[in-house]
Structure formats: C-alpha cells, structure tokens
Amino acid sequence: MKGERPIPELIEELNKTRLILDKIDSFYNDFKQNEFPALGKRQVSAIVLAQVLADAYTCLETFFFRVSGHFENSLRSDRWHTELLHKMTLNIEGVRKSVISEKTHAILLELMRFRHFKRHYFQLEYDWDKLDFLEKKYHQMKPLLKQDLSEFENFLKTTKSA
C-alpha cells in the first residue's frame, strides 16, 4: 500500500536486490569457470545452473512484489506471477515509471516460466538445449536489467520527497 514502505526503504530494497543478484552472478561465474569445465554437461551441472537461474528470477520477483505493494498495483490471485511481471513494464502516469523495459520483460518471462517448471515438475534430467538457451537469455538480461534498475532508482530518488 502506498506510504506503507517509504521510498528510501524501497531504494534500499533495490540496493539489496542488486547485491544479491551480484552474489548469484558471482557464484554462477565461479561455477562456470572452475567446476563446470571438469563436470561438463552432466546432471549435477544442470541442477546447479537451474538453481542459479531460478534464484536470480526469484530475487527480482521479490523486489517487483515490493514495488507493486508500494505503488498499490493490486494483483489477482490467479496468475499473479505473470501479472506482476507485466505490471513492471507499465509506465503509470502520476504514479510511477516502468521498472523494466519490454525487452527485459521478454527475457524475464522465459526465466519465470522456467522457474515455474522447475518448482512444479521436480525435474532432475534437464534439457541442455533449454539450459543453453536460458543461459544466453540470462547474459542478455544483465546489462538491460542494470540499465532498467538504474533508471528506476533515479525515478525513486526524484520522488523521495513526495
């Protein structure tokens, strides 16, 4: 609800989200550089990569949920994950600017779908073509998301006194 989470707190949540994403990415890079070459495309590697991708999306979704709550973007109980992600693309005049671009949204939609699949189907035998595709999307997302979050932070800082 508007006013429930002050803007400075939302900015700090954004900073915390960035730190967590950096830790996830650091773990990912370390794994790809050190363990993955020895393990190759085996089940254990797939499980690690799947978890990294799911964690990165979940971290972002948590921040999006906080943004939605602050700016009173109500969500339906059915398909709220998809609706939340969509609402982050909306530039709501007089309320808030979009949190992410349409390009970032399309990539995050892929990660959200994968996270949903991973959560509900308990797959241990992952499709490496799909994981390779998702890794490519993950790498595409990083610079886009960095730009989107910087722009959103600038918006928050201009509304800080409001």
C-alpha positions as CSV (number, residue, x, y, z in Angstrom):
1,M,0.0,0.0,0.0
2,K,1.2,3.5,-0.8
3,G,3.1,5.0,2.0
4,E,3.5,1.7,3.8
5,R,7.0,1.3,2.6
6,P,8.8,4.6,2.4
7,I,10.7,5.5,-0.8
8,P,14.1,5.4,1.0
9,E,13.3,1.9,2.2
10,L,12.3,0.9,-1.4
11,I,15.7,2.3,-2.6
12,E,17.5,0.2,0.0
13,E,15.5,-2.9,-1.1
14,L,16.7,-2.1,-4.7
15,N,20.3,-1.9,-3.5
16,K,19.9,-5.2,-1.5
17,T,18.4,-6.8,-4.6
18,R,21.4,-5.7,-6.7
19,L,23.8,-7.1,-4.1
20,I,22.0,-10.5,-4.0
21,L,22.0,-10.6,-7.8
22,D,25.7,-9.8,-7.8
23,K,26.3,-12.7,-5.4
24,I,24.3,-15.1,-7.6
25,D,26.1,-13.9,-10.7
26,S,29.5,-14.3,-8.9
27,F,28.6,-17.8,-7.9
28,Y,27.5,-18.6,-11.4
29,N,30.7,-17.2,-12.9
30,D,32.8,-19.1,-10.4
31,F,30.9,-22.3,-11.2
32,K,31.2,-21.9,-14.9
33,Q,34.9,-21.1,-14.7
34,N,36.0,-23.6,-12.1
35,E,33.7,-26.6,-11.7
36,F,31.8,-26.7,-15.0
37,P,34.8,-27.5,-17.2
38,A,35.6,-30.6,-15.1
39,L,31.9,-31.7,-14.7
40,G,30.7,-30.9,-18.2
41,K,27.0,-31.2,-19.2
42,R,26.1,-33.6,-16.5
43,Q,23.1,-33.8,-14.2
44,V,24.9,-32.1,-11.3
45,S,25.8,-29.1,-13.6
46,A,22.3,-28.9,-14.8
47,I,20.9,-28.8,-11.3
48,V,23.3,-26.0,-10.3
49,L,22.6,-23.9,-13.4
50,A,18.8,-24.4,-13.0
51,Q,19.0,-23.3,-9.4
52,V,21.1,-20.2,-10.3
53,L,18.6,-19.2,-12.9
54,A,15.6,-19.8,-10.7
55,D,17.2,-17.9,-7.8
56,A,18.1,-14.9,-10.0
57,Y,14.4,-14.6,-11.1
58,T,13.1,-15.1,-7.6
59,C,15.3,-12.4,-6.3
60,L,13.9,-10.0,-8.9
61,E,10.4,-11.1,-8.4
62,T,10.7,-10.3,-4.7
63,F,11.7,-6.8,-5.4
64,F,9.0,-6.4,-8.0
65,F,6.4,-7.5,-5.4
66,R,7.7,-4.8,-3.0
67,V,7.4,-2.2,-5.8
68,S,3.9,-3.4,-6.6
69,G,2.9,-3.2,-3.0
70,H,4.2,0.3,-2.5
71,F,2.5,1.7,-5.6
72,E,-0.7,-0.1,-5.0
73,N,-0.6,-2.3,-8.1
74,S,-3.1,-4.9,-7.0
75,L,-2.7,-8.4,-8.3
76,R,-5.2,-11.1,-9.0
77,S,-4.6,-14.3,-7.1
78,D,-4.6,-16.4,-10.2
79,R,-1.5,-16.0,-12.4
80,W,-0.2,-13.3,-10.2
81,H,3.4,-14.0,-11.1
82,T,2.7,-13.3,-14.8
83,E,0.6,-10.2,-13.9
84,L,3.3,-8.9,-11.6
85,L,6.0,-9.2,-14.2
86,H,3.7,-7.5,-16.8
87,K,2.9,-4.6,-14.4
88,M,6.6,-3.9,-14.0
89,T,6.6,-2.8,-17.7
90,L,3.8,-0.2,-17.1
91,N,4.6,3.5,-17.0
92,I,1.7,4.7,-14.9
93,E,1.4,8.4,-15.2
94,G,1.3,10.2,-11.9
95,V,2.1,7.0,-10.0
96,R,5.4,5.5,-11.2
97,K,7.6,4.8,-14.2
98,S,8.1,1.4,-15.6
99,V,10.6,-0.7,-13.6
100,I,11.7,-2.8,-16.6
101,S,11.7,-2.4,-20.4
102,E,9.7,-4.6,-22.8
103,K,13.0,-6.2,-23.9
104,T,13.9,-7.1,-20.3
105,H,10.3,-8.3,-19.7
106,A,10.6,-10.8,-22.6
107,I,13.7,-12.3,-21.2
108,L,12.4,-12.4,-17.6
109,L,9.3,-14.1,-18.9
110,E,11.5,-17.0,-20.1
111,L,13.2,-17.2,-16.7
112,M,9.8,-17.1,-14.9
113,R,8.4,-19.9,-17.0
114,F,11.5,-22.0,-16.3
115,R,11.3,-21.3,-12.6
116,H,7.6,-22.4,-12.6
117,F,8.5,-25.6,-14.4
118,K,11.4,-26.3,-12.0
119,R,9.2,-25.7,-9.0
120,H,6.3,-27.8,-10.1
121,Y,7.8,-30.6,-12.0
122,F,10.8,-31.5,-9.9
123,Q,12.9,-32.2,-12.9
124,L,16.4,-33.7,-12.4
125,E,17.0,-34.5,-16.1
126,Y,17.3,-31.1,-17.7
127,D,17.3,-30.4,-21.4
128,W,20.7,-28.9,-22.2
129,D,19.4,-27.1,-25.2
130,K,16.9,-25.3,-23.0
131,L,19.6,-24.6,-20.3
132,D,21.9,-23.2,-23.0
133,F,19.1,-21.0,-24.3
134,L,18.3,-19.8,-20.7
135,E,21.9,-19.0,-20.0
136,K,22.0,-17.0,-23.2
137,K,18.9,-15.1,-22.0
138,Y,20.5,-14.6,-18.6
139,H,23.5,-13.0,-20.2
140,Q,21.3,-10.8,-22.4
141,M,19.3,-9.7,-19.3
142,K,22.2,-8.5,-17.2
143,P,23.0,-5.2,-19.0
144,L,19.4,-4.5,-19.8
145,L,18.4,-5.0,-16.1
146,K,21.3,-2.9,-14.9
147,Q,20.0,0.0,-17.1
148,D,16.4,-0.5,-16.1
149,L,17.1,-0.6,-12.4
150,S,19.3,2.5,-12.6
151,E,16.6,4.4,-14.3
152,F,14.0,3.2,-11.8
153,E,16.3,4.2,-8.9
154,N,16.7,7.7,-10.5
155,F,12.9,7.9,-10.6
156,L,12.6,6.8,-6.9
157,K,15.2,9.4,-5.9
158,T,13.2,12.2,-7.6
159,T,10.0,11.1,-5.7
160,K,11.9,10.7,-2.4
161,S,10.5,14.0,-1.1
162,A,7.0,13.3,-2.4
